[in-house]
């Protein structure tokens, strides 16, 4: 269905705002996802301050071209959605949760990270980075491990001398 020039101008302005103010963008291909699932996804993303919009590819390309992003834009096959947010990793991580939930209907096709276009594989590697509290826990575990092993070794030496 054709949309009016005024509506296209409005959508383009929204896309430019999303591209300009976001630190990270994720390109999503969706097909066959139900309206209820889409609404649930939008609500969950919105609660984490992540936007999700569906727009014509030509308007999206125009907004991305004006943003002067490094690299070459990945292909945008089929129905196209744009996930964006101020956090660098959150948009990719949160939409990846839904990709795992609906593997037949939702796929990450690429994105923009730190001002450069990224492929699907690169965006998936970004999406699998754990949250900050988990990373801190992993760091503490790495720091604690040698100390813990040293204490166990000392305990074994003390037991062998008795």
Steps between C-alpha positions, in 0.01 A plus 500: 500500500642836396550762767475875453799728461424663837499161673829405328655827618380430855633141496834617354533761777433230763758270340761777484437574867533131592819459296650827623432456871568126530835346583404164351262382227395145420342402168235232543323285242158389617251279323201317639519637853153555645364837601480396865863387501606826335309701761660299779843554344444876464386529863801308629740706289333826602532406869878479445508834313551336163306608193361279225364637177393364165543726199547480127851394404542796267427745781729311737782498245459873452521564876805274531673659199461845652655376826830426319571163655829327413501179296240354270140438598405131525213365291155560641290211366128456565311690766733735682500635854743727680589456868688790658607640833743713695679198647761346270420136572140494631315521164690203357477300822128556550394428142721188508281373785202519265697347213562195719131495599372529139780352285278454194351849509770739617864531387770759559640597159761755602529833669699808588743491793734785592432678172575202274278256315519148640406164351262249655784300657657811652165610645441152644839510672406838648159365605657217699713728720375452860355779715736713709419324832574162339829631359595633843424161653713327237785742573480440875501126436814528285676712762388270783593173329882515545459611861259217568734244340792634704301459823404143402866419426608640839229298669622181326858571610384559859302174500790301358735620777262389773 
